[in-house]
Amino acid sequence: MEGYAAGRAAALWAGLHLVVLLVLSGLVVRERRRHGVVIGDAGVPELVRAQRAFGNAVEYVAPGLGALAVLAVAGAPAAAVHVIGGCLFAGRVVHGVALSLDAGASPGRTVGMALTWTALIAAAAMLLVYGI
């Protein structure tokens, strides 16, 4: 029964992360339309930020969700999947909002990356334990 619960936990976090990616993608589309940019960024700072917020999320969400899925299949407790998924989700939301608002260094970007790395480090450690 625990494996089933872990799979459901992974599914929840996968769905929530996809919503974040869709929102960030929508922000890119909004800036493209606003500035009449079809491809690239045309040097428009708002579009550059929107693209990087989306791209950065994709770069971290993809391996994070892969790790959650493998943890669920490997028999990790659902609680562990929820903690890692929640930490990754919070990190990606905080980072995405902060980067969307300002391209410079900010507390939001720092906290977002710290949460993201914490989630990935925890997932990596658990995967190694389950793999050995």
Backbone torsions as a table, in degrees:
resi	resn	phi	psi	omega
1	MET	NA	-33.0	-179.5
2	GLU	-63.5	-39.2	178.6
3	GLY	-60.9	-39.7	177.5
4	TYR	-63.5	-43.5	179.2
5	ALA	-64.5	-39.8	178.8
6	ALA	-66.3	-37.7	177.2
7	GLY	-64.3	-40.9	177.3
8	ARG	-66.2	-37.8	177.3
9	ALA	-63.0	-45.9	178.9
10	ALA	-61.9	-39.4	178.8
11	ALA	-63.2	-42.0	178.3
12	LEU	-58.0	-50.9	-176.7
13	TRP	-69.1	-33.2	175.8
14	ALA	-62.8	-45.8	179.1
15	GLY	-61.6	-43.8	179.8
16	LEU	-65.5	-39.3	178.0
17	HIS	-66.3	-35.8	176.6
18	LEU	-64.3	-36.2	176.3
19	VAL	-62.4	-43.7	177.6
20	VAL	-59.4	-44.8	179.7
21	LEU	-63.3	-39.4	178.6
22	LEU	-65.1	-40.6	177.8
23	VAL	-63.5	-47.1	-180.0
24	LEU	-63.5	-38.3	176.4
25	SER	-64.0	-40.7	177.1
26	GLY	-61.1	-34.9	177.4
27	LEU	-66.7	-34.8	175.9
28	VAL	-64.8	-47.2	179.6
29	VAL	-60.2	-43.4	179.0
30	ARG	-57.8	-45.9	-179.4
31	GLU	-68.9	-35.4	176.7
32	ARG	-61.3	-46.7	-179.6
33	ARG	-66.0	-43.5	-178.9
34	ARG	-58.3	-38.9	-174.6
35	HIS	-105.7	4.0	177.8
36	GLY	64.2	34.9	-179.2
37	VAL	-103.0	120.8	-177.7
38	VAL	-89.8	-39.9	-179.2
39	ILE	-140.6	149.5	-178.0
40	GLY	74.4	-156.8	-178.8
41	ASP	-124.0	-6.4	178.7
42	ALA	51.6	20.8	179.8
43	GLY	71.6	13.6	-179.8
44	VAL	-81.1	114.6	-175.0
45	PRO	-56.7	-39.8	-180.0
46	GLU	-64.8	-37.6	179.1
47	LEU	-72.2	-39.7	176.6
48	VAL	-58.6	-46.2	179.5
49	ARG	-63.2	-44.3	-179.7
50	ALA	-62.6	-43.0	179.0
51	GLN	-63.9	-42.1	-179.3
52	ARG	-69.9	-36.4	177.5
53	ALA	-62.0	-44.3	177.8
54	PHE	-66.8	-49.2	-177.9
55	GLY	-61.0	-43.0	179.5
56	ASN	-63.1	-40.9	178.4
57	ALA	-62.3	-45.5	179.7
58	VAL	-60.0	-41.3	-178.1
59	GLU	-61.7	-31.6	-178.4
60	TYR	-101.0	-32.6	-178.4
61	VAL	-68.1	-42.0	-177.1
62	ALA	-57.0	-54.0	178.2
63	PRO	-68.0	-31.1	178.2
64	GLY	-63.4	-45.0	178.6
65	LEU	-68.2	-36.1	175.2
66	GLY	-60.1	-43.5	178.9
67	ALA	-63.2	-43.0	178.8
68	LEU	-61.8	-41.2	179.9
69	ALA	-64.2	-44.2	-179.9
70	VAL	-67.5	-38.6	176.2
71	LEU	-59.5	-43.2	179.7
72	ALA	-63.3	-43.7	-180.0
73	VAL	-67.0	-35.1	-177.7
74	ALA	-76.2	-7.5	177.1
75	GLY	95.8	19.6	177.3
76	ALA	-65.5	150.9	177.5
77	PRO	-63.0	144.5	178.6
78	ALA	-57.2	-36.6	-179.6
79	ALA	-60.5	-39.5	178.9
80	ALA	-66.0	-41.7	178.1
81	VAL	-62.8	-40.6	178.4
82	HIS	-65.5	-43.0	-179.4
83	VAL	-64.2	-46.7	-179.5
84	ILE	-67.1	-45.0	179.1
85	GLY	-62.0	-41.6	179.4
86	GLY	-67.0	-39.4	178.6
87	CYS	-65.4	-45.0	178.0
88	LEU	-62.9	-44.4	-179.8
89	PHE	-60.9	-48.8	179.3
90	ALA	-60.2	-42.9	179.3
91	GLY	-61.4	-42.5	-178.1
92	ARG	-71.1	-37.1	178.3
93	VAL	-67.4	-48.9	-178.8
94	VAL	-61.2	-45.5	-179.8
95	HIS	-64.9	-44.9	-179.0
96	GLY	-60.9	-42.9	178.2
97	VAL	-64.7	-47.8	-177.4
98	ALA	-61.9	-44.1	-178.9
99	LEU	-70.2	-33.6	178.1
100	SER	-65.2	-29.4	-177.5
101	LEU	-88.0	-30.5	-173.9
102	ASP	-157.4	130.7	-178.5
103	ALA	-78.1	-15.1	-177.6
104	GLY	-80.7	175.4	176.1
105	ALA	-62.0	141.8	179.9
106	SER	-153.9	157.3	176.5
107	PRO	-58.6	-36.7	179.6
108	GLY	-62.8	-42.1	178.0
109	ARG	-66.3	-40.2	179.7
110	THR	-64.2	-47.7	179.4
111	VAL	-63.8	-42.9	179.3
112	GLY	-59.3	-44.2	179.5
113	MET	-70.7	-37.3	177.9
114	ALA	-61.3	-44.0	177.8
115	LEU	-64.9	-41.8	179.5
116	THR	-61.9	-49.5	-179.6
117	TRP	-64.8	-37.5	177.2
118	THR	-59.1	-45.6	179.0
119	ALA	-62.2	-44.7	-177.9
120	LEU	-69.4	-37.3	177.6
121	ILE	-65.6	-44.2	178.3
122	ALA	-62.6	-42.8	178.9
123	ALA	-63.6	-43.9	179.6
124	ALA	-61.0	-44.4	-179.8
125	ALA	-62.5	-46.3	179.8
126	MET	-64.0	-39.8	178.3
127	LEU	-63.1	-39.6	177.5
128	LEU	-64.9	-41.5	178.3
129	VAL	-62.3	-47.4	-179.4
130	TYR	-69.4	-27.7	-179.6
131	GLY	-78.6	-22.8	-178.0
132	ILE	-94.2	NA	NA
